[in-house]
Amino acid sequence: MEDECITELYWKRDEQAVAESRSKYGAYCGTIADNILHSREDTEECLNDTWERAWNTIPPERPRRLGVYLGSLTRSIAIDRWRRDRAEKRGSGQAELCLDELSECIGEERPIEDSLALREALDSFLRAQSKKNRKIFLLRYWYMLPVTEVADRCGMTEGAAKMQLLRLRNKLKEHLEKEGVSI
């Protein structure tokens, strides 16, 4: 089913919207959640929360790209769950590593999804990057893949991927300072 039709089902408050979202974007959203949470049970709960949040936010929201919207909801919910679990047990994993790396650029306590100015600055930063650099950045910091997998997917060595990620973080920090986004 097309995204516009699914969105229209949400607007009509037809519960089929959730089933269609799950069918079309369940695997995509599940991958996002699993890369952050690394737990089948937590991923399932996160997905259920995603469908519920979509139901509660559409309307009034009318997402232009439903897959991106659902992916963003999933990511936000998974990061919140990961932070809650981390506070409870202080575990470590890819999500912690990714967020620690980004904290150099955006500050430690600032959730990416909560700051419009930061979001706009990130968008403009990513638009200015080459397709390959954008892919490297998003694989690591959006999908939170391990550096080895980022390197494999981008056809580079792990060392080259680490160096490119460092350069991208430095460029991002410069870009944020230039844009006047407080860090």
GROMACS elastic network, one bead per residue, 0.5 to 0.9 nm:
[ bonds ]
;  ai    aj funct       b0    kb
    1     4     6  0.84712   500
    1     5     6  0.66544   500
    1     6     6  0.68733   500
    1    20     6  0.71813   500
    1    24     6  0.78197   500
    2     5     6  0.53804   500
    2     6     6  0.64727   500
    2     7     6  0.87850   500
    3     6     6  0.50328   500
    3     7     6  0.60561   500
    3     8     6  0.84515   500
    3    21     6  0.86423   500
    3    64     6  0.88800   500
    3    65     6  0.74120   500
    3    66     6  0.59918   500
    3    67     6  0.79387   500
    4     7     6  0.50891   500
    4     8     6  0.60783   500
    4     9     6  0.86604   500
    4    64     6  0.85520   500
    4    65     6  0.87588   500
    4    66     6  0.81121   500
    5     9     6  0.62826   500
    5    10     6  0.88266   500
    5    17     6  0.85899   500
    6     9     6  0.50405   500
    6    10     6  0.65359   500
    6    11     6  0.88276   500
    6    16     6  0.82214   500
    6    17     6  0.53500   500
    6    18     6  0.83375   500
    6    20     6  0.66400   500
    6    21     6  0.70719   500
    6    66     6  0.84319   500
    7    10     6  0.50926   500
    7    11     6  0.63781   500
    7    12     6  0.87285   500
    7    17     6  0.71700   500
    7    58     6  0.75023   500
    7    59     6  0.88228   500
    7    62     6  0.71675   500
    7    63     6  0.77767   500
    7    66     6  0.74226   500
    8    12     6  0.61916   500
    8    13     6  0.85389   500
    8    14     6  0.87047   500
    8    17     6  0.81507   500
    8    62     6  0.89694   500
    9    12     6  0.50144   500
    9    13     6  0.61232   500
    9    14     6  0.51455   500
    9    15     6  0.75129   500
    9    16     6  0.68930   500
    9    17     6  0.51090   500
    9    18     6  0.87264   500
   10    14     6  0.59070   500
   10    15     6  0.74226   500
   10    16     6  0.82473   500
   10    17     6  0.54890   500
   10    18     6  0.78937   500
   10    54     6  0.83353   500
   10    55     6  0.65888   500
   10    58     6  0.59169   500
   10    59     6  0.69148   500
   11    14     6  0.76226   500
   11    58     6  0.64122   500
   11    59     6  0.56455   500
   11    60     6  0.82809   500
   11    62     6  0.84935   500
   12    15     6  0.89116   500
   12    59     6  0.89969   500
   13    16     6  0.86530   500
   13    17     6  0.79090   500
   13    55     6  0.79959   500
   13    58     6  0.88332   500
   13    59     6  0.86881   500
   14    17     6  0.59553   500
   14    18     6  0.82981   500
   15    18     6  0.57160   500
   15    19     6  0.71202   500
   15    55     6  0.84833   500
   16    19     6  0.50640   500
   16    20     6  0.61051   500
   16    21     6  0.85003   500
   17    20     6  0.51470   500
   17    21     6  0.60437   500
   17    22     6  0.85192   500
   17    55     6  0.82091   500
   18    21     6  0.50371   500
   18    22     6  0.60585   500
   18    23     6  0.84874   500
   18    51     6  0.60607   500
   18    52     6  0.81660   500
   18    54     6  0.81191   500
   18    55     6  0.72596   500
   19    22     6  0.51097   500
   19    23     6  0.60931   500
   19    24     6  0.86378   500
   19    51     6  0.88351   500
   20    24     6  0.60506   500
   20    25     6  0.82388   500
   21    24     6  0.52838   500
   21    25     6  0.55711   500
   21    26     6  0.69350   500
   21    51     6  0.76111   500
   21    66     6  0.86934   500
   21    67     6  0.85989   500
   21    70     6  0.84058   500
   22    25     6  0.54294   500
   22    27     6  0.81006   500
   22    29     6  0.88127   500
   22    47     6  0.84956   500
   22    51     6  0.75271   500
   23    26     6  0.57601   500
   23    27     6  0.81509   500
   24    27     6  0.77558   500
   24    28     6  0.83401   500
   24    67     6  0.86272   500
   25    28     6  0.51919   500
   25    29     6  0.59901   500
   25    30     6  0.82424   500
   25    67     6  0.65599   500
   25    70     6  0.77253   500
   25    71     6  0.82793   500
   26    29     6  0.52952   500
   26    30     6  0.57777   500
   26    31     6  0.85115   500
   26    47     6  0.75132   500
   27    31     6  0.61171   500
   27    32     6  0.87211   500
   28    31     6  0.53265   500
   28    32     6  0.65831   500
   28    33     6  0.89203   500
   28    67     6  0.83462   500
   28    71     6  0.73848   500
   29    32     6  0.51119   500
   29    33     6  0.62598   500
   29    34     6  0.85500   500
   29    47     6  0.70076   500
   29    50     6  0.85443   500
   29    67     6  0.85269   500
   29    70     6  0.70725   500
   29    71     6  0.54133   500
   29    72     6  0.87403   500
   29    73     6  0.88548   500
   29    74     6  0.60702   500
   29    75     6  0.79818   500
   30    33     6  0.51355   500
   30    34     6  0.59206   500
   30    35     6  0.84683   500
   30    43     6  0.63445   500
   30    44     6  0.75458   500
   30    46     6  0.83055   500
   30    47     6  0.66317   500
   30    71     6  0.89875   500
   30    74     6  0.81005   500
   31    34     6  0.51042   500
   31    35     6  0.60501   500
   31    36     6  0.87065   500
   31    43     6  0.85284   500
   31   143     6  0.81205   500
   32    35     6  0.53906   500
   32    36     6  0.67061   500
   32    37     6  0.88239   500
   32    43     6  0.88149   500
   32    71     6  0.71368   500
   32    74     6  0.70099   500
   32    75     6  0.62969   500
   32    78     6  0.82071   500
   32   142     6  0.82131   500
   32   143     6  0.56845   500
   32   144     6  0.79929   500
   33    36     6  0.53101   500
   33    37     6  0.59311   500
   33    38     6  0.78133   500
   33    39     6  0.88083   500
   33    42     6  0.82057   500
   33    43     6  0.54071   500
   33    44     6  0.85450   500
   33    46     6  0.68249   500
   33    47     6  0.76263   500
   33    71     6  0.89007   500
   33    74     6  0.63215   500
   33    75     6  0.62372   500
   33    77     6  0.82927   500
   33    78     6  0.55173   500
   33    79     6  0.83351   500
   33   143     6  0.85627   500
   34    37     6  0.50111   500
   34    39     6  0.63443   500
   34    40     6  0.70331   500
   34    42     6  0.80396   500
   34    43     6  0.55292   500
   34    44     6  0.89431   500
   34    78     6  0.83970   500
   35    38     6  0.59073   500
   35    39     6  0.89504   500
   35    94     6  0.75793   500
   35    95     6  0.76773   500
   35   143     6  0.65051   500
   35   144     6  0.59788   500
   35   145     6  0.63992   500
   35   146     6  0.88867   500
   36    39     6  0.87636   500
   36    43     6  0.87496   500
   36    75     6  0.79967   500
   36    78     6  0.64488   500
   36    79     6  0.68761   500
   36    82     6  0.71306   500
   36    93     6  0.80872   500
   36    94     6  0.67926   500
   36    95     6  0.52312   500
   36    96     6  0.87160   500
   36   143     6  0.77216   500
   36   144     6  0.64363   500
   36   145     6  0.84732   500
   37    40     6  0.82285   500
   37    42     6  0.65784   500
   37    43     6  0.65612   500
   37    78     6  0.66210   500
   37    79     6  0.80074   500
   37    81     6  0.79275   500
   37    82     6  0.61736   500
   37    93     6  0.85150   500
   37    94     6  0.88361   500
   37    95     6  0.76986   500
   38    42     6  0.78255   500
   38    43     6  0.75449   500
   38    93     6  0.84629   500
   39    42     6  0.52336   500
   39    43     6  0.59529   500
   39    44     6  0.85479   500
   40    43     6  0.50786   500
   40    44     6  0.61843   500
   40    45     6  0.87114   500
   41    44     6  0.51671   500
   41    45     6  0.63243   500
   41    46     6  0.85783   500
   42    45     6  0.50779   500
   42    46     6  0.60039   500
   42    47     6  0.85712   500
   42    78     6  0.83728   500
   42    81     6  0.82590   500
   43    47     6  0.61521   500
   43    48     6  0.86478   500
   43    78     6  0.77133   500
   44    47     6  0.51054   500
   44    48     6  0.62783   500
   44    49     6  0.86324   500
   45    48     6  0.50872   500
   45    49     6  0.61943   500
   45    50     6  0.85761   500
   46    49     6  0.50075   500
   46    50     6  0.61282   500
   46    51     6  0.88208   500
   46    74     6  0.66869   500
   46    75     6  0.89289   500
   46    77     6  0.63383   500
   46    78     6  0.60733   500
   46    81     6  0.79798   500
   47    51     6  0.63523   500
   47    52     6  0.85850   500
   47    74     6  0.66486   500
   47    77     6  0.86835   500
   47    78     6  0.88233   500
   48    51     6  0.52970   500
   48    52     6  0.62533   500
   48    53     6  0.86058   500
   49    52     6  0.50062   500
   49    53     6  0.59607   500
   49    54     6  0.84378   500
   49    73     6  0.88321   500
   49    74     6  0.79433   500
   49    77     6  0.73534   500
   50    53     6  0.51096   500
   50    54     6  0.60493   500
   50    55     6  0.85275   500
   50    70     6  0.69494   500
   50    71     6  0.86217   500
   50    73     6  0.59340   500
   50    74     6  0.54235   500
   50    77     6  0.71608   500
   51    54     6  0.50492   500
   51    55     6  0.61520   500
   51    56     6  0.86541   500
   51    70     6  0.80820   500
   51    73     6  0.88923   500
   51    74     6  0.88235   500
   52    55     6  0.50323   500
   52    56     6  0.62347   500
   52    57     6  0.86569   500
   53    57     6  0.59982   500
   53    58     6  0.84005   500
   53    73     6  0.74880   500
   54    57     6  0.51745   500
   54    58     6  0.57885   500
   54    59     6  0.86496   500
   54    69     6  0.86072   500
   54    70     6  0.71215   500
   54    73     6  0.76901   500
   55    58     6  0.56652   500
   55    59     6  0.77830   500
   56    59     6  0.71743   500
   56    60     6  0.85405   500
   57    60     6  0.59076   500
   57    61     6  0.57971   500
   57    62     6  0.86780   500
   58    62     6  0.61685   500
   58    63     6  0.80116   500
   59    62     6  0.63997   500
   62    65     6  0.89038   500
   62    66     6  0.85695   500
   63    66     6  0.55839   500
   63    67     6  0.89344   500
   63    68     6  0.84484   500
   63    69     6  0.62917   500
   64    68     6  0.86241   500
   64    69     6  0.81127   500
   65    68     6  0.55263   500
   65    69     6  0.62498   500
   65    70     6  0.87703   500
   66    70     6  0.60519   500
   66    71     6  0.83905   500
   67    70     6  0.52095   500
   67    71     6  0.59665   500
   67    72     6  0.84477   500
   68    72     6  0.59866   500
   68    73     6  0.85653   500
   69    72     6  0.51091   500
   69    73     6  0.62540   500
   69    74     6  0.86329   500
   70    73     6  0.50390   500
   70    74     6  0.61034   500
   70    75     6  0.85387   500
   71    74     6  0.50406   500
   71    75     6  0.60604   500
   71    76     6  0.85549   500
   72    75     6  0.50802   500
   72    76     6  0.61066   500
   72    77     6  0.85397   500
   72   113     6  0.86384   500
   73    76     6  0.52009   500
   73    77     6  0.61212   500
   73    78     6  0.84942   500
   74    77     6  0.51846   500
   74    78     6  0.59651   500
   74    79     6  0.84853   500
   75    78     6  0.50931   500
   75    79     6  0.60395   500
   75    80     6  0.85055   500
   75   142     6  0.79964   500
   75   143     6  0.83319   500
   76    79     6  0.52281   500
   76    80     6  0.61645   500
   76    81     6  0.86212   500
   76   113     6  0.71663   500
   77    80     6  0.51081   500
   77    81     6  0.61654   500
   77    82     6  0.85172   500
   78    81     6  0.50373   500
   78    82     6  0.59491   500
   78    83     6  0.84993   500
   79    83     6  0.60092   500
   79    84     6  0.84575   500
   79    95     6  0.78343   500
   80    83     6  0.51298   500
   80    84     6  0.61499   500
   80    85     6  0.85803   500
   81    84     6  0.50390   500
   81    85     6  0.60702   500
   81    86     6  0.83898   500
   82    85     6  0.50903   500
   82    86     6  0.58986   500
   82    87     6  0.84714   500
   82    95     6  0.77931   500
   82    96     6  0.86629   500
   83    87     6  0.60365   500
   83    88     6  0.85313   500
   83    96     6  0.87889   500
   84    87     6  0.51635   500
   84    88     6  0.63481   500
   84    89     6  0.88510   500
   85    89     6  0.61357   500
   85    90     6  0.73744   500
   85    91     6  0.78145   500
   86    89     6  0.52436   500
   86    91     6  0.55135   500
   86    92     6  0.75771   500
   86    96     6  0.87030   500
   87    90     6  0.55984   500
   87    91     6  0.84088   500
   88    91     6  0.84737   500
   91    96     6  0.85594   500
   92    95     6  0.77467   500
   92    96     6  0.58847   500
   92    97     6  0.76954   500
   93    96     6  0.54728   500
   93    97     6  0.64016   500
   93    98     6  0.87808   500
   94    97     6  0.50197   500
   94    98     6  0.60169   500
   94    99     6  0.84820   500
   94   144     6  0.62454   500
   94   145     6  0.68984   500
   94   146     6  0.62664   500
   95    98     6  0.51601   500
   95    99     6  0.60653   500
   95   100     6  0.84016   500
   95   141     6  0.85665   500
   95   144     6  0.60229   500
   95   145     6  0.85025   500
   96    99     6  0.52203   500
   96   100     6  0.59372   500
   96   101     6  0.85031   500
   97   100     6  0.51019   500
   97   101     6  0.61452   500
   97   102     6  0.86828   500
   97   144     6  0.87206   500
   98   101     6  0.51339   500
   98   102     6  0.62708   500
   98   103     6  0.85914   500
   98   140     6  0.69510   500
   98   141     6  0.59350   500
   98   142     6  0.89230   500
   98   144     6  0.63252   500
   98   145     6  0.86161   500
   98   146     6  0.87468   500
   99   102     6  0.50890   500
   99   103     6  0.60004   500
   99   108     6  0.80550   500
   99   141     6  0.76708   500
   99   144     6  0.88993   500
  100   103     6  0.50727   500
  100   104     6  0.72030   500
  100   108     6  0.75052   500
  101   104     6  0.59890   500
  101   105     6  0.79412   500
  101   141     6  0.88797   500
  101   166     6  0.87367   500
  101   169     6  0.79991   500
  102   105     6  0.54019   500
  102   106     6  0.62163   500
  102   107     6  0.76499   500
  102   108     6  0.81374   500
  102   141     6  0.77978   500
  102   169     6  0.70833   500
  103   106     6  0.50921   500
  103   109     6  0.80974   500
  103   110     6  0.84063   500
  103   183     6  0.89868   500
  104   107     6  0.60771   500
  104   108     6  0.76147   500
  104   169     6  0.78126   500
  104   170     6  0.86957   500
  104   173     6  0.77469   500
  104   183     6  0.87157   500
  105   108     6  0.87949   500
  105   169     6  0.65297   500
  105   170     6  0.74638   500
  105   172     6  0.66372   500
  105   174     6  0.85278   500
  105   176     6  0.78294   500
  105   183     6  0.68789   500
  106   109     6  0.85929   500
  106   110     6  0.68708   500
  106   111     6  0.87496   500
  106   112     6  0.79810   500
  106   118     6  0.81524   500
  106   172     6  0.88520   500
  106   173     6  0.74483   500
  106   176     6  0.81371   500
  106   181     6  0.87464   500
  106   182     6  0.80641   500
  106   183     6  0.51962   500
  107   110     6  0.59078   500
  107   111     6  0.88453   500
  107   182     6  0.87179   500
  107   183     6  0.52735   500
  108   111     6  0.81332   500
  108   183     6  0.88853   500
  110   113     6  0.86623   500
  110   114     6  0.75497   500
  110   115     6  0.77950   500
  110   183     6  0.85913   500
  111   114     6  0.55221   500
  111   115     6  0.72277   500
  112   115     6  0.61200   500
  112   116     6  0.86614   500
  112   118     6  0.69475   500
  112   119     6  0.67941   500
  113   116     6  0.76731   500
  113   118     6  0.84337   500
  113   119     6  0.69655   500
  114   118     6  0.84112   500
  114   119     6  0.81841   500
  115   118     6  0.52390   500
  115   119     6  0.60562   500
  115   120     6  0.86357   500
  116   120     6  0.61123   500
  116   121     6  0.85166   500
  117   120     6  0.51989   500
  117   121     6  0.61499   500
  117   122     6  0.85801   500
  117   181     6  0.67966   500
  118   121     6  0.50175   500
  118   122     6  0.60533   500
  118   123     6  0.85349   500
  118   176     6  0.78107   500
  118   181     6  0.64538   500
  118   182     6  0.86835   500
  119   122     6  0.50782   500
  119   123     6  0.61673   500
  119   124     6  0.87021   500
  120   123     6  0.50230   500
  120   124     6  0.62380   500
  120   125     6  0.85207   500
  121   124     6  0.51767   500
  121   125     6  0.60377   500
  121   126     6  0.85934   500
  121   172     6  0.89276   500
  121   175     6  0.76662   500
  121   176     6  0.64839   500
  121   179     6  0.69114   500
  121   181     6  0.76610   500
  122   126     6  0.60971   500
  122   127     6  0.85409   500
  122   172     6  0.77625   500
  122   175     6  0.86810   500
  122   176     6  0.80098   500
  123   126     6  0.52308   500
  123   127     6  0.61497   500
  123   128     6  0.86957   500
  124   127     6  0.50914   500
  124   128     6  0.63003   500
  124   129     6  0.89394   500
  125   128     6  0.53012   500
  125   129     6  0.66946   500
  125   171     6  0.84952   500
  125   172     6  0.67059   500
  125   175     6  0.67827   500
  125   176     6  0.84213   500
  126   129     6  0.52272   500
  126   130     6  0.82332   500
  126   131     6  0.89810   500
  126   133     6  0.83068   500
  126   134     6  0.58685   500
  126   137     6  0.83577   500
  126   138     6  0.89685   500
  126   172     6  0.88539   500
  127   130     6  0.79129   500
  127   131     6  0.87571   500
  127   134     6  0.78418   500
  128   134     6  0.87689   500
  129   132     6  0.79477   500
  129   133     6  0.58567   500
  129   134     6  0.57955   500
  130   133     6  0.51961   500
  130   134     6  0.60899   500
  130   135     6  0.85342   500
  131   134     6  0.51357   500
  131   135     6  0.61635   500
  131   136     6  0.87105   500
  132   135     6  0.50535   500
  132   136     6  0.61990   500
  132   137     6  0.86244   500
  132   154     6  0.74812   500
  133   136     6  0.50432   500
  133   137     6  0.60848   500
  133   138     6  0.85095   500
  133   164     6  0.78442   500
  133   165     6  0.84910   500
  133   168     6  0.76339   500
  134   137     6  0.51713   500
  134   138     6  0.60532   500
  134   139     6  0.84569   500
  135   138     6  0.52209   500
  135   139     6  0.59404   500
  135   140     6  0.85047   500
  135   150     6  0.87443   500
  135   154     6  0.78775   500
  136   139     6  0.53354   500
  136   140     6  0.63008   500
  136   141     6  0.85375   500
  136   150     6  0.63978   500
  136   151     6  0.80880   500
  136   153     6  0.86934   500
  136   154     6  0.70591   500
  136   161     6  0.76951   500
  136   164     6  0.80573   500
  136   165     6  0.72813   500
  137   140     6  0.53832   500
  137   141     6  0.58514   500
  137   142     6  0.75342   500
  137   150     6  0.89417   500
  137   164     6  0.88985   500
  137   165     6  0.67835   500
  137   168     6  0.73142   500
  137   169     6  0.87181   500
  138   141     6  0.52154   500
  138   143     6  0.63699   500
  138   144     6  0.79707   500
  139   142     6  0.58670   500
  139   143     6  0.50057   500
  139   144     6  0.61728   500
  139   145     6  0.58740   500
  139   146     6  0.86499   500
  139   147     6  0.88530   500
  139   149     6  0.86777   500
  139   150     6  0.61403   500
  139   153     6  0.88436   500
  140   143     6  0.58788   500
  140   145     6  0.50636   500
  140   146     6  0.68205   500
  140   147     6  0.68715   500
  140   149     6  0.89153   500
  140   150     6  0.65603   500
  140   165     6  0.83105   500
  141   145     6  0.76384   500
  142   145     6  0.82917   500
  144   147     6  0.88215   500
  145   148     6  0.81049   500
  145   149     6  0.62490   500
  145   150     6  0.63540   500
  146   149     6  0.53957   500
  146   150     6  0.63885   500
  146   151     6  0.87357   500
  147   151     6  0.60684   500
  147   152     6  0.85656   500
  147   158     6  0.64719   500
  147   159     6  0.89465   500
  147   161     6  0.67509   500
  147   162     6  0.68311   500
  147   165     6  0.89891   500
  148   151     6  0.51101   500
  148   152     6  0.62297   500
  148   153     6  0.87183   500
  148   157     6  0.79764   500
  148   158     6  0.54541   500
  148   159     6  0.89787   500
  148   161     6  0.80125   500
  149   153     6  0.60819   500
  149   154     6  0.84528   500
  149   158     6  0.84438   500
  150   153     6  0.52485   500
  150   154     6  0.61241   500
  150   155     6  0.85241   500
  150   156     6  0.84518   500
  150   158     6  0.80291   500
  150   161     6  0.70843   500
  151   154     6  0.51810   500
  151   155     6  0.59346   500
  151   157     6  0.56266   500
  151   158     6  0.52695   500
  151   159     6  0.83859   500
  151   160     6  0.76539   500
  151   161     6  0.54010   500
  151   162     6  0.84085   500
  152   155     6  0.52178   500
  152   156     6  0.62639   500
  152   157     6  0.73684   500
  152   158     6  0.78869   500
  153   156     6  0.79284   500
  154   157     6  0.88244   500
  154   161     6  0.83518   500
  156   159     6  0.82359   500
  156   160     6  0.62421   500
  156   161     6  0.65011   500
  157   160     6  0.51508   500
  157   161     6  0.62369   500
  157   162     6  0.86681   500
  158   161     6  0.50432   500
  158   162     6  0.61767   500
  158   163     6  0.86314   500
  159   162     6  0.51148   500
  159   163     6  0.62013   500
  159   164     6  0.85910   500
  160   163     6  0.50921   500
  160   164     6  0.60675   500
  160   165     6  0.85263   500
  161   164     6  0.50745   500
  161   165     6  0.60627   500
  161   166     6  0.85482   500
  162   165     6  0.51363   500
  162   166     6  0.62102   500
  162   167     6  0.86894   500
  163   166     6  0.50808   500
  163   167     6  0.62374   500
  163   168     6  0.86097   500
  164   167     6  0.50194   500
  164   168     6  0.60792   500
  164   169     6  0.85776   500
  165   169     6  0.61083   500
  165   170     6  0.85520   500
  166   169     6  0.51413   500
  166   170     6  0.62157   500
  166   171     6  0.86068   500
  167   170     6  0.50825   500
  167   171     6  0.61133   500
  167   172     6  0.85122   500
  168   172     6  0.59983   500
  168   173     6  0.85446   500
  169   173     6  0.61499   500
  169   174     6  0.86468   500
  170   173     6  0.51066   500
  170   174     6  0.63019   500
  170   175     6  0.85694   500
  171   174     6  0.51044   500
  171   175     6  0.60329   500
  171   176     6  0.85838   500
  172   176     6  0.60590   500
  172   177     6  0.85346   500
  173   176     6  0.51781   500
  173   177     6  0.62275   500
  173   178     6  0.85938   500
  173   183     6  0.85397   500
  174   177     6  0.51560   500
  174   178     6  0.60998   500
  174   179     6  0.85795   500
  175   178     6  0.50214   500
  175   179     6  0.60824   500
  175   180     6  0.85636   500
  175   181     6  0.87786   500
  176   179     6  0.50248   500
  176   180     6  0.61463   500
  176   181     6  0.52312   500
  176   182     6  0.75428   500
  176   183     6  0.78311   500
  177   180     6  0.50537   500
  177   181     6  0.59081   500
  177   182     6  0.70867   500
  177   183     6  0.78077   500
  178   181     6  0.77249   500
  179   182     6  0.89087   500
  180   183     6  0.89544   500
